[in-house]
Amino acid sequence: MLHITDIICSAGKTGFYFDDQKAIKTGVPHDGFFCGGKPLTSGFHSVRQAGESISVMLLLEDGQVAYGDCAAVQYSGAGGRDPVFLANEFIPLILKKAAPLLKNRPLKEFRPLAAEADSLENKGRQIHTAIRYGLTQAILDAVAKATRRLPCEVIADEYGTSLANKPIRIFTQSGDDRYVNADKMIIKQADVLPHGLINHVPDKLGRKGEKLPAYVKWLRKRILAKRADARYQPDLHLDVYGTIGQLCGNDTEKMGRYLARLGKAAFPLKLRIEGPMDMGEQIAQCEALAALRKFLRQNKIHVGIVADEWCNTLEDTRLFADRKAGDMIQIKTPDLGGIQNSIEAVLYCKQKGVGAYLGGTCNETDRSAQMCVHIALATQPDQMLSKPGMGVDEGYMIVYNEMRRTLALLAAKKRKFKSRLNRACPTLEKKPV
């Protein structure tokens, strides 16, 4: 059985930026890609700053290297999340806390060691979610390498799940360039699009709410006119960051009628709206989403709502799923800390009959995106996020290719196993499948 012999960390960059959501919602000025104004969230030195990551590399005694990336969401410090994640500040903490835990540990199972890493504390509190996220990715990779399995096989074996035999639907995000990037999504036939980054009422929704229905109508027309295959009919999924609630005074009926307007603009495509309101605290958010969902169903308004803000942990996911606070819940992987929490969150949503969206953030890395593909293939959520970045092409490529590579490897293993079985028991070849 292989053991971990050492842990090495390196500072890195993410696929996007840290943005001070609180400041942005006030309407800060833009100068090219820079955001003006003063930051309002603790830990930010500017409203927009470069995203940072830390690669955690585990050296195995046979010379192999397993690794995962620590990363935090774009809107760090908002909605009850941990503060902005700075590499130079946290590398010493990782080496101080994680190295004693992991060195010389045998690599037989993922879950027990991940649970220990996820429970690490500093000054009486759990260490930053980003650290727990990266550490547990590295542990999963290490167990997979030590036991000669793919990471998704390790998850399926330990959680008793069935591996996917077809791709999980990929949700792409546009950033502010929501027109040109939508074209990219249509050309690549993304399953779900465009996210949209609807985060400011006057600029994105319109002072009378007129801009968003116009965009949805344009998007629907663009898809139907430009698709290369008439069978291509993606779902529309827009993240509005609570702006519909701002426009409608968080009134359930007014929000519901506005969503009906959006649904009509999207037809015949399915539409989901993420974060329709932000009530400023968890229980109020949960109750508002549940009430809005009930209103939509009672009035036969076929628009799905997606929970995001104030649903940050595994426990939060269970709460929102139990209360049916949304038709789908985003499992924002870095916010949940250890990746075993994201695994369990997907499985809990499926158990409760609530849509599971294995999400995350544009502010992740190629490595964390690859490891999330393995979570998706082992748990089969309704959709997963294309990440990192908001340029569409790079994030979509990383997730799509990792998924296709892994599915090809799984299929090859299955064929090889079947061939061995047939050689061992020749009579099985004549039996119908």
SEMAR-980390 format. One record per residue (C-alpha): residue in one letter; z, y, x. Coordinates in nm, 3 decimals. Example, Ala and Ser with C-alpha at 12.3 -4.5 7.8 and 13.67 -1.06 7.14 Angstrom:
2
   residuo        c3        c2        c1
         A     0.780    -0.450     1.230
         S     0.714    -0.106     1.367
***
This chain:
433
   residuo        c3        c2        c1
         M     0.000     0.000     0.000
         L    -0.104     0.336     0.144
         H     0.141     0.620     0.199
         I     0.112     0.999     0.234
         T     0.165     1.103     0.594
         D     0.132     1.481     0.573
         I     0.051     1.779     0.350
         I    -0.171     2.070     0.454
         C    -0.246     2.390     0.260
         S    -0.528     2.642     0.287
         A    -0.573     2.972     0.106
         G    -0.889     3.004    -0.102
         K    -1.073     3.213    -0.358
         T    -1.137     3.124    -0.720
         G    -1.454     3.147    -0.925
         F    -1.352     3.474    -1.091
         Y    -1.079     3.739    -1.091
         F    -0.729     3.821    -1.206
         D    -0.750     4.076    -1.489
         D    -0.459     4.269    -1.637
         Q    -0.518     4.190    -2.005
         K    -0.257     4.437    -2.123
         A    -0.431     4.723    -1.942
         I    -0.780     4.613    -2.048
         K    -0.681     4.613    -2.416
         T    -0.601     4.984    -2.385
         G    -0.965     5.052    -2.299
         V    -0.959     5.120    -1.924
         P    -1.275     5.279    -1.777
         H    -1.530     5.065    -1.592
         D    -1.715     5.159    -1.274
         G    -1.966     4.882    -1.208
         F    -1.750     4.570    -1.185
         F    -1.435     4.763    -1.101
         C    -1.176     4.835    -1.370
         G    -1.015     5.177    -1.353
         G    -0.676     5.281    -1.474
         K    -0.334     5.162    -1.370
         P    -0.210     4.802    -1.407
         L     0.049     4.745    -1.678
         T     0.146     4.385    -1.599
         S     0.399     4.308    -1.326
         G     0.249     4.165    -1.007
         F    -0.092     4.332    -1.034
         H    -0.189     4.590    -0.772
         S    -0.503     4.683    -0.969
         V    -0.638     4.610    -1.317
         R    -0.895     4.371    -1.165
         Q    -0.835     4.188    -0.838
         A    -0.983     3.889    -0.659
         G    -0.864     3.550    -0.784
         E    -0.680     3.336    -0.530
         S    -0.623     2.963    -0.495
         I    -0.453     2.718    -0.264
         S    -0.601     2.382    -0.164
         V    -0.333     2.116    -0.126
         M    -0.454     1.837     0.104
         L    -0.268     1.507     0.131
         L    -0.334     1.303     0.445
         L    -0.322     0.927     0.387
         E    -0.228     0.682     0.658
         D    -0.580     0.533     0.672
         G    -0.731     0.875     0.750
         Q    -0.850     0.962     0.399
         V    -0.782     1.311     0.260
         A    -0.698     1.368    -0.107
         Y    -0.688     1.719    -0.243
         G    -0.643     1.942    -0.543
         D    -0.655     2.315    -0.600
         C    -0.375     2.538    -0.724
         A    -0.515     2.807    -0.953
         A    -0.396     3.033    -1.234
         V    -0.570     3.182    -1.534
         Q    -0.766     3.507    -1.538
         Y    -0.512     3.678    -1.762
         S    -0.202     3.583    -1.563
         G     0.124     3.731    -1.685
         A    -0.008     3.766    -2.044
         G     0.097     3.573    -2.352
         G     0.409     3.429    -2.190
         R     0.234     3.296    -1.880
         D     0.356     3.280    -1.519
         P     0.283     3.585    -1.300
         V    -0.027     3.653    -1.091
         F    -0.075     3.380    -0.825
         L    -0.106     3.503    -0.465
         A    -0.186     3.243    -0.197
         N     0.004     3.388     0.100
         E     0.314     3.421    -0.115
         F     0.313     3.061    -0.237
         I     0.189     2.849     0.057
         P     0.531     2.858     0.228
         L     0.695     2.754    -0.099
         I     0.459     2.456    -0.139
         L     0.531     2.336     0.213
         K     0.904     2.384     0.165
         K     0.930     2.211    -0.172
         A     0.641     1.962    -0.191
         A     0.624     1.827     0.163
         P     0.970     1.661     0.150
         L     0.885     1.510    -0.189
         L     0.546     1.366    -0.094
         K     0.567     1.263     0.272
         N     0.591     0.883     0.320
         R     0.559     0.819    -0.053
         P     0.368     0.503    -0.153
         L     0.058     0.556    -0.366
         K     0.080     0.292    -0.635
         E     0.098     0.497    -0.959
         F     0.009     0.850    -1.059
         R     0.246     0.925    -1.348
         P     0.589     0.886    -1.182
         L     0.496     1.090    -0.875
         A     0.323     1.357    -1.085
         A     0.634     1.390    -1.301
         E     0.846     1.448    -0.991
         A     0.606     1.711    -0.859
         D     0.595     1.882    -1.199
         S     0.973     1.909    -1.208
         L     1.008     2.086    -0.871
         E     1.220     2.398    -0.895
         N     1.273     2.717    -0.700
         K     1.578     2.934    -0.760
         G     1.669     2.740    -1.073
         R     1.323     2.760    -1.236
         Q     1.020     2.533    -1.234
         I     0.780     2.637    -0.963
         H     0.467     2.829    -1.064
         T     0.233     2.643    -1.301
         A    -0.054     2.688    -1.052
         I     0.135     2.495    -0.785
         R     0.216     2.209    -1.020
         Y    -0.147     2.205    -1.131
         G    -0.285     2.166    -0.780
         L    -0.019     1.926    -0.655
         T    -0.079     1.679    -0.937
         Q    -0.456     1.695    -0.890
         A    -0.401     1.597    -0.527
         I    -0.166     1.315    -0.628
         L    -0.421     1.176    -0.875
         D    -0.691     1.188    -0.610
         A    -0.459     1.020    -0.358
         V    -0.371     0.734    -0.594
         A    -0.739     0.687    -0.677
         K    -0.835     0.669    -0.310
         A    -0.545     0.442    -0.222
         T    -0.624     0.196    -0.504
         R    -1.006     0.222    -0.474
         R    -1.056     0.356    -0.824
         L    -1.206     0.670    -0.972
         P    -0.950     0.928    -1.091
         C    -1.055     0.872    -1.454
         E    -0.992     0.499    -1.411
         V    -0.640     0.569    -1.286
         I    -0.572     0.782    -1.595
         A    -0.721     0.528    -1.836
         D    -0.524     0.243    -1.679
         E    -0.191     0.428    -1.683
         Y    -0.226     0.586    -2.028
         G    -0.400     0.295    -2.201
         T    -0.708     0.494    -2.301
         S    -1.074     0.399    -2.323
         L    -1.317     0.561    -2.081
         A    -1.601     0.761    -2.232
         N    -1.946     0.601    -2.214
         K    -2.129     0.926    -2.289
         P    -2.085     1.289    -2.178
         I    -1.810     1.505    -2.323
         R    -1.943     1.821    -2.489
         I    -1.942     2.117    -2.248
         F    -1.846     2.468    -2.360
         T    -1.998     2.749    -2.153
         Q    -1.867     3.105    -2.117
         S    -2.071     3.420    -2.076
         G    -1.838     3.693    -1.965
         D    -1.952     4.042    -2.059
         D    -2.319     3.959    -1.997
         R    -2.329     3.787    -2.334
         Y    -2.704     3.827    -2.395
         V    -2.868     3.716    -2.068
         N    -2.607     3.446    -2.018
         A    -2.665     3.316    -2.371
         D    -3.029     3.268    -2.274
         K    -2.919     3.062    -1.973
         M    -2.707     2.845    -2.203
         I    -2.996     2.790    -2.442
         I    -3.232     2.693    -2.159
         K    -2.978     2.442    -2.027
         Q    -2.895     2.322    -2.378
         A    -2.522     2.378    -2.351
         D    -2.333     2.194    -2.625
         V    -2.105     2.484    -2.718
         L    -2.154     2.856    -2.647
         P    -2.106     3.145    -2.562
         H    -1.731     3.240    -2.547
         G    -1.843     3.604    -2.551
         L    -1.534     3.779    -2.408
         I    -1.473     3.984    -2.725
         N    -1.166     4.168    -2.596
         H    -1.194     4.531    -2.714
         V    -1.235     4.649    -3.073
         P    -1.453     4.961    -3.034
         D    -1.685     4.813    -2.770
         K    -1.711     4.449    -2.878
         L    -1.613     4.430    -3.246
         G    -1.707     4.779    -3.358
         R    -1.474     5.033    -3.518
         K    -1.580     4.902    -3.860
         G    -1.629     4.547    -3.736
         E    -2.007     4.579    -3.740
         K    -2.092     4.480    -3.380
         L    -1.967     4.121    -3.377
         P    -2.158     4.002    -3.690
         A    -2.471     4.160    -3.543
         Y    -2.418     3.969    -3.217
         V    -2.359     3.639    -3.399
         K    -2.676     3.694    -3.603
         W    -2.871     3.770    -3.285
         L    -2.729     3.459    -3.117
         R    -2.826     3.233    -3.407
         K    -3.180     3.374    -3.418
         R    -3.214     3.345    -3.041
         I    -3.113     2.980    -3.038
         L    -3.344     2.881    -3.321
         A    -3.638     3.077    -3.176
         K    -3.604     2.977    -2.811
         R    -3.476     2.618    -2.816
         A    -3.715     2.374    -2.651
         D    -3.608     2.090    -2.881
         A    -3.566     2.129    -3.258
         R    -3.276     1.885    -3.241
         Y    -3.077     2.125    -3.024
         Q    -2.812     2.279    -3.248
         P    -2.509     2.390    -3.048
         D    -2.175     2.497    -3.190
         L    -2.087     2.866    -3.160
         H    -1.741     2.937    -3.021
         L    -1.624     3.296    -2.969
         D    -1.298     3.406    -2.809
         V    -1.192     3.735    -2.968
         Y    -0.854     3.790    -2.796
         G    -0.676     3.902    -3.111
         T    -0.922     4.181    -3.189
         I    -0.995     4.063    -3.544
         G    -0.624     4.094    -3.614
         Q    -0.627     4.444    -3.465
         L    -0.921     4.542    -3.685
         C    -0.767     4.395    -4.002
         G    -0.403     4.485    -3.946
         N    -0.325     4.112    -3.910
         D    -0.377     4.078    -4.286
         T    -0.463     3.713    -4.361
         E    -0.705     3.783    -4.645
         K    -0.886     4.061    -4.460
         M    -0.922     3.843    -4.152
         G    -1.044     3.554    -4.366
         R    -1.310     3.768    -4.534
         Y    -1.425     3.897    -4.198
         L    -1.453     3.539    -4.069
         A    -1.660     3.453    -4.378
         R    -1.896     3.733    -4.279
         L    -1.926     3.585    -3.929
         G    -1.980     3.235    -4.066
         K    -2.265     3.359    -4.282
         A    -2.426     3.525    -3.979
         A    -2.400     3.198    -3.783
         F    -2.536     2.959    -4.049
         P    -2.670     2.689    -4.009
         L    -2.481     2.668    -3.680
         K    -2.111     2.581    -3.683
         L    -1.879     2.863    -3.581
         R    -1.532     2.862    -3.428
         I    -1.322     3.170    -3.353
         E    -1.059     3.149    -3.081
         G    -0.753     3.373    -3.093
         P    -0.835     3.569    -3.411
         M    -0.503     3.752    -3.386
         D    -0.223     3.800    -3.133
         M     0.113     3.839    -3.303
         G     0.301     3.907    -2.981
         E     0.528     3.602    -2.992
         Q     0.495     3.231    -3.046
         I     0.641     3.151    -3.388
         A     0.470     3.445    -3.555
         Q     0.142     3.342    -3.391
         C     0.183     2.984    -3.508
         E     0.257     3.092    -3.865
         A    -0.031     3.341    -3.874
         L    -0.284     3.083    -3.754
         A    -0.159     2.824    -4.003
         A    -0.182     3.077    -4.287
         L    -0.533     3.183    -4.188
         R    -0.649     2.824    -4.161
         K    -0.507     2.753    -4.508
         F    -0.680     3.059    -4.653
         L    -1.016     2.958    -4.505
         R    -0.989     2.607    -4.647
         Q    -0.879     2.722    -4.990
         N    -1.172     2.961    -5.008
         K    -1.421     2.712    -4.860
         I    -1.500     2.938    -4.565
         H    -1.647     2.703    -4.307
         V    -1.530     2.871    -3.990
         G    -1.295     2.692    -3.752
         I    -1.010     2.870    -3.576
         V    -0.886     2.786    -3.229
         A    -0.533     2.839    -3.099
         D    -0.496     2.984    -2.750
         E    -0.247     3.268    -2.692
         W     0.121     3.165    -2.706
         C     0.020     2.799    -2.684
         N     0.070     2.749    -2.312
         T     0.265     2.428    -2.251
         L     0.265     2.066    -2.365
         E     0.556     2.148    -2.596
         D     0.363     2.444    -2.738
         T     0.061     2.221    -2.801
         R     0.278     1.979    -2.995
         L     0.426     2.264    -3.199
         F     0.087     2.411    -3.292
         A    -0.060     2.067    -3.364
         D     0.236     1.968    -3.585
         R     0.205     2.289    -3.786
         K    -0.177     2.266    -3.807
         A    -0.193     2.613    -3.651
         G    -0.567     2.593    -3.592
         D    -0.852     2.348    -3.636
         M    -0.868     2.313    -3.258
         I    -0.623     2.385    -2.979
         Q    -0.723     2.503    -2.636
         I    -0.537     2.309    -2.371
         K    -0.552     2.572    -2.097
         T    -0.507     2.334    -1.807
         P    -0.356     2.564    -1.540
         D    -0.098     2.694    -1.790
         L     0.035     2.344    -1.852
         G     0.128     2.289    -1.488
         G     0.100     1.922    -1.392
         I    -0.227     1.769    -1.511
         Q    -0.039     1.485    -1.677
         N     0.067     1.745    -1.934
         S    -0.298     1.822    -2.012
         I    -0.365     1.449    -2.047
         E    -0.079     1.411    -2.292
         A    -0.177     1.728    -2.481
         V    -0.528     1.596    -2.549
         L    -0.390     1.263    -2.665
         Y    -0.134     1.434    -2.892
         C    -0.397     1.652    -3.059
         K    -0.612     1.346    -3.125
         Q    -0.313     1.162    -3.269
         K    -0.245     1.453    -3.506
         G    -0.607     1.492    -3.613
         V    -0.643     1.835    -3.453
         G    -0.944     1.924    -3.238
         A    -0.872     1.900    -2.865
         Y    -1.042     2.150    -2.636
         L    -0.974     2.074    -2.269
         G    -1.003     2.429    -2.149
         G    -0.883     2.626    -1.854
         T    -1.010     2.948    -1.707
         C    -1.306     3.105    -1.533
         N    -1.056     3.175    -1.253
         E    -1.037     2.813    -1.131
         T    -1.222     2.634    -0.850
         D    -1.485     2.366    -0.812
         R    -1.215     2.111    -0.731
         S    -0.994     2.175    -1.031
         A    -1.305     2.163    -1.253
         Q    -1.404     1.824    -1.109
         M    -1.058     1.680    -1.168
         C    -1.063     1.807    -1.527
         V    -1.388     1.616    -1.580
         H    -1.197     1.298    -1.499
         I    -0.924     1.393    -1.747
         A    -1.193     1.448    -2.011
         L    -1.368     1.116    -1.946
         A    -1.038     0.931    -1.973
         T    -0.903     1.111    -2.284
         Q    -1.226     1.211    -2.467
         P    -1.143     1.559    -2.606
         D    -1.382     1.727    -2.851
         Q    -1.508     1.958    -2.578
         M    -1.427     2.074    -2.227
         L    -1.480     2.406    -2.053
         S    -1.756     2.476    -1.805
         K    -1.575     2.633    -1.511
         P    -1.520     2.822    -1.286
         G    -1.687     3.161    -1.312
         M    -1.871     3.344    -1.589
         G    -2.223     3.326    -1.450
         V    -2.295     3.006    -1.649
         D    -2.510     2.827    -1.390
         E    -2.253     2.741    -1.123
         G    -1.969     2.629    -1.350
         Y    -2.201     2.435    -1.578
         M    -2.357     2.261    -1.277
         I    -2.018     2.159    -1.135
         V    -1.887     2.012    -1.460
         Y    -2.217     1.860    -1.577
         N    -2.296     1.694    -1.243
         E    -1.946     1.557    -1.188
         M    -1.954     1.411    -1.537
         R    -2.297     1.250    -1.491
         R    -2.210     1.113    -1.146
         T    -1.891     0.957    -1.276
         L    -2.058     0.807    -1.582
         A    -2.328     0.657    -1.358
         L    -2.062     0.504    -1.130
         L    -1.871     0.363    -1.426
         A    -2.189     0.211    -1.568
         A    -2.274     0.057    -1.230
         K    -1.926    -0.092    -1.202
         K    -1.959    -0.237    -1.550
         R    -2.296    -0.396    -1.464
         K    -2.156    -0.538    -1.143
         F    -1.856    -0.685    -1.323
         K    -2.079    -0.836    -1.592
         S    -2.304    -0.989    -1.324
         R    -2.006    -1.144    -1.148
         L    -1.874    -1.277    -1.478
         N    -2.210    -1.433    -1.562
         R    -2.229    -1.602    -1.222
         A    -1.878    -1.739    -1.270
         C    -1.949    -1.851    -1.630
         P    -2.328    -1.906    -1.667
         T    -2.300    -2.013    -2.032
         L    -2.189    -1.659    -2.125
         E    -2.544    -1.534    -2.058
         K    -2.676    -1.729    -2.358
         K    -2.421    -1.592    -2.602
         P    -2.514    -1.285    -2.810
         V    -2.332    -0.968    -2.721
***
